[in-house]
Amino acid sequence: MKKILFILVVMVCCMGQSLYAQGMRQLFVDAPDEVFPLLTRNNRADCADYLEAGMEAKVTNRLGGVCRMKALTDDFLHIEPSYASSVQVKRLVADGDTLLCVVNSVKAEAAGSRISFRNLRWESVEAKGLFEAPAIGDFFVSADSAMLYADKCDIYLVSLTLSPDDDTLTAEYTMPGYMSEDDAVAVRPLLQRIVYRWDGKRFVKE
């Protein structure tokens, strides 16, 4: 009985090490359709193959539109499943474990993003405590500026960008994209981007 238990423990450990060793390419290709609903498994494999071969990574998605892969490294990917959407994924080390940070964005006059976290099996992980979304006022260079334009900036629209080079996440308030030209010109100089860095447990403001 002890021998069987020992074998089971070894198998579980090996499985965990195997998952950890997977590069972003294999994780992307093996991802469930719910994560990339516009892309088939063949689409994902073709994108990775084309990019690694130095070719334009462009395929036709499930709806007949164009999908383009922008970047793929061992711990980062950036893909545009359609002309109006993008997905970024960053592999993060968290207390000896590994998390996938996923940023889905929709692009129109201005981009809006949502962030989620998954394990290496692409199962959802509770995001509470991992990232605290900034308030609209946090994007202004001063409290006076935030109060002055509070009536113009009453909609929460934020674009999130993961860095391919390090464990940082940049948040940008994009509501000016929907403002009149005069209002946008007045507001943009008063806004600042907010940079977060992964500290091994959560994203914290720099």
C-alpha positions in Angstrom: 0.0 0.0 0.0 2.8 2.4 0.9 4.5 1.6 -2.4 1.3 2.5 -4.3 1.0 5.8 -2.4 4.6 6.6 -3.1 4.1 6.0 -6.8 1.0 8.2 -6.9 2.9 11.0 -5.1 5.8 10.8 -7.6 3.3 10.8 -10.6 1.6 13.9 -9.2 4.9 15.7 -8.7 6.0 14.8 -12.2 2.7 16.1 -13.6 3.2 19.4 -11.8 6.8 19.7 -13.1 5.7 18.9 -16.6 3.0 21.6 -16.5 5.5 24.1 -15.1 8.0 23.3 -17.9 5.5 23.9 -20.6 6.3 27.0 -22.6 3.7 29.6 -23.6 3.5 28.1 -27.0 2.3 24.7 -25.8 0.0 26.3 -23.3 -1.5 28.4 -26.0 -2.1 25.6 -28.4 -3.6 23.3 -25.7 -5.8 26.1 -24.3 -9.6 25.2 -24.1 -11.8 26.9 -26.7 -13.5 29.0 -24.0 -10.3 31.0 -23.6 -9.9 31.8 -27.3 -13.4 31.2 -28.7 -12.7 32.6 -32.1 -9.7 30.3 -32.7 -9.6 26.5 -33.3 -6.7 24.5 -32.0 -5.3 24.4 -35.6 -5.6 28.2 -35.8 -3.5 28.5 -32.6 -0.9 26.0 -33.7 -0.6 27.7 -37.1 -0.1 31.2 -35.6 2.7 29.9 -33.4 4.3 28.1 -36.3 4.2 31.1 -38.6 5.6 33.4 -36.0 8.4 31.1 -35.0 9.3 30.8 -38.7 9.6 34.5 -39.0 6.4 34.8 -41.2 3.4 36.9 -40.7 1.3 35.1 -38.2 -2.1 35.6 -39.8 -5.0 33.0 -40.0 -8.7 33.0 -40.6 -10.8 32.8 -37.4 -14.0 30.9 -36.8 -16.1 33.8 -38.1 -14.1 34.3 -41.3 -12.2 37.3 -39.9 -8.5 37.8 -39.6 -6.5 36.8 -36.6 -3.0 38.1 -36.1 -0.4 36.9 -33.5 1.8 39.8 -32.4 4.2 38.2 -30.0 5.1 34.8 -28.5 7.9 34.1 -26.0 8.4 31.5 -23.3 6.3 33.5 -20.8 4.2 35.9 -22.9 1.8 36.0 -25.8 -0.1 38.8 -27.6 -2.7 37.9 -30.2 -5.5 39.7 -31.9 -8.3 37.2 -32.6 -10.2 39.8 -34.6 -9.7 43.4 -35.7 -11.5 44.6 -32.6 -10.1 42.4 -29.9 -6.8 41.4 -28.4 -5.6 38.9 -25.7 -2.4 39.2 -23.8 -1.1 36.4 -21.5 1.8 36.6 -19.1 3.1 33.7 -17.0 3.9 34.8 -13.5 5.6 33.0 -10.6 3.4 33.1 -7.5 4.7 31.7 -4.2 6.4 28.8 -5.9 3.4 28.2 -8.1 2.6 29.6 -11.5 -0.3 31.8 -12.6 -1.4 33.0 -16.1 -2.5 36.6 -16.1 -4.9 37.1 -19.0 -5.9 40.5 -20.3 -8.8 40.7 -22.8 -9.3 44.0 -24.6 -11.9 45.3 -27.0 -10.8 48.1 -29.3 -13.1 50.8 -30.7 -12.6 54.6 -30.5 -10.9 53.7 -27.2 -9.8 50.4 -25.8 -11.3 48.7 -22.7 -9.8 45.7 -20.9 -10.6 43.1 -18.3 -8.1 41.1 -16.3 -8.4 37.5 -15.1 -6.1 34.8 -13.7 -5.8 31.1 -14.5 -3.6 28.2 -13.5 -1.6 26.2 -16.0 -4.6 24.1 -16.8 -6.4 27.3 -17.8 -8.8 26.9 -14.8 -10.0 30.2 -13.4 -8.3 31.5 -10.2 -9.9 34.0 -7.8 -8.6 37.4 -8.8 -9.3 39.1 -5.4 -6.1 40.2 -3.8 -4.1 39.7 -7.0 -5.0 43.0 -8.6 -6.8 46.1 -7.4 -8.3 48.1 -10.2 -7.5 51.8 -10.0 -10.2 54.4 -9.5 -10.8 57.1 -12.2 -9.3 59.7 -9.9 -6.0 57.8 -9.7 -5.3 58.5 -13.3 -5.2 62.3 -12.8 -2.0 64.0 -11.9 -3.8 65.9 -9.1 -7.0 65.8 -7.1 -7.9 69.2 -8.4 -7.7 68.0 -12.0 -9.9 65.0 -11.1 -12.5 67.2 -9.5 -12.4 69.7 -12.4 -13.2 67.1 -15.0 -15.3 64.7 -12.9 -18.4 65.3 -15.0 -16.5 64.6 -18.2 -14.8 61.4 -16.8 -17.8 59.6 -15.3 -17.4 56.4 -17.3 -14.8 53.8 -16.2 -12.9 52.8 -19.3 -9.4 51.5 -18.8 -6.9 49.8 -21.1 -4.4 47.3 -19.5 -1.1 46.3 -21.1 1.2 43.5 -20.0 4.9 43.9 -20.7 6.6 41.2 -22.7 9.9 42.1 -21.1 9.2 42.1 -17.3 6.4 41.5 -14.8 4.7 44.9 -15.1 1.2 45.9 -16.0 0.3 49.3 -17.3 -3.2 50.9 -16.8 -4.4 53.8 -19.0 -7.7 55.7 -18.7 -9.0 55.8 -22.3 -12.4 57.6 -21.9 -11.0 60.7 -23.8 -11.3 58.6 -27.0 -15.1 59.1 -26.7 -14.9 62.8 -25.8 -15.3 65.8 -28.1 -11.9 66.9 -29.5 -11.8 70.0 -27.3 -12.5 68.0 -24.1 -10.0 65.3 -25.1 -7.3 67.9 -25.7 -8.0 69.5 -22.3 -8.1 66.3 -20.4 -5.2 64.2 -21.8 -2.4 66.3 -20.4 -3.8 65.9 -17.0 -3.8 62.1 -17.1 -1.1 59.7 -16.2 -0.5 56.0 -16.7 -0.3 53.7 -13.7 2.3 51.0 -13.7 2.0 47.9 -11.5 4.7 45.3 -10.8 4.2 41.7 -9.8 5.8 41.1 -6.5 5.3 37.3 -6.4 1.9 37.6 -4.7 0.0 40.5 -6.3 0.4 43.5 -8.7 1.4 46.5 -6.7 1.7 50.1 -7.8 5.2 51.3 -8.6 
